Amino acid sequence: MAWIVTKYLLTAAVVVLVSEVAARNEKLGGLIAALPMVTFLALIWLHLENQPKEKISNHAWYTFWYVIPTLPMFLAFPFLHERIGFWLTLAACAVITIACFVLLIHLLKLFGIDIV
């Protein structure tokens, strides 16, 4: 149980760090948020839990492909936020991301890559 609590606390600390830094300096906050800290933590947790190398490597592989369809959302957010407000922008960005995931899944299948 202590291990799970430690994982939660360290992982939550990353989110708090990003939000606190972003509140003071949006450029530095964005930089820190863009770092693959959550992925690094997940890889560390998997390694420390003695997961097979293949599982750890697969996590990194799928993370790469899952990041790509999230990128358009980061471009759309500033444009939409000024025009339709925060909550509608979040909803629109979720729809954009889902659409990009669907498109990527179909595109990758053409190349024999299955990510779902």
N, C-alpha and C positions, 0 to 999 in steps of 0.2 A: 504494500500500500504506500509506503514511503517513497518508493521509486516513482509511482504514478503521480503523487503529489509534487515531487521534485520536477518531473517532466512538465507538468502543468505550470508550475511557478516560473520555471526558466523560459518556457515558450511564451507565457503571458508577459513576462518582463520584456521580451523583444517587441511585442506590440505596444506596450506602454512607452518604451524607449522611443520608438518611431513617432508616436503621436506627440510626445513631449518635445522632442527635437523639432518636429514639423511645426508645432505651435510657435516656436521661437525663430526658426529659419526654414522656410519651405523648401529651399534648394537642398540643404543638407538633409532634411527630413525625407525628401524624395529620393536622394541618393541612398540613404540608409534603407529605405523601404524597397528600393530596387535590388539591393544585395540579396542573394539567395540564402538569407539567414534561416528561414523556416525550413528550407530544403536541407541545409547543412545540419540543423538540429534533428530533423527526421532521419537523415542518414546516420548521424551519431547514435540516435536512440536505437535504430535497427541494428547497428553494429554492436552496441553494448548489450543488446538483448540476444546476441548470438544468432541473428538471422543469417540464412545462407547468402553467400556472396552474390549469387544470381538474383535473389530478391532485392538486395540493396542496389545492384546495378540496374535492375529493371525499374526501380523507383526513380533513379536519375534519368533514365531513358524516357519514361512516360512524362516526367515533369517537364523535360525539354519540349515535348510535343504539346503539352497542355498549356504552356506559357504562351505559345504563338497566338492562339485565338483570343487571348486576353489583351493583347497589345492595342488593337483598334479602340477598345474601351477607353484607354488612357488618352487617346487623341480626341475622342468624342466628348469626354466629360467636360473639359473646359468650355468647349463650344456650346454644348447644351445647357450647362449650368447657368450661364448668363441669360439664356433665353427662356428656359422652362422651370427653373428652380431646382433645388437640391433633390427632393424626393422623386420627382418625375425623371430627373436625370439619372438617378440610381436605377430606377426601373428600366429606363431606356437602355442604359449601359448593360444591364443584365440581359435584356433581349438581344442587344448587339453581340454580346459575348456568346450567348447560346447559338445564335445564327452562325457566328464564326466557327464555333465548335462543330456544328453540323456540316458546314462547308469543308472544314479541314478533314473531318472523318471521311467524307466522300472522296476528296482529293487524294488523301493518302492511300485509300483503297486502290486507286488506279495504279499506284506504285508498289502495291503488295504490302503496305504497312497497315497493320490493324491495331488501333489504339483503344478500342472498346471491347 
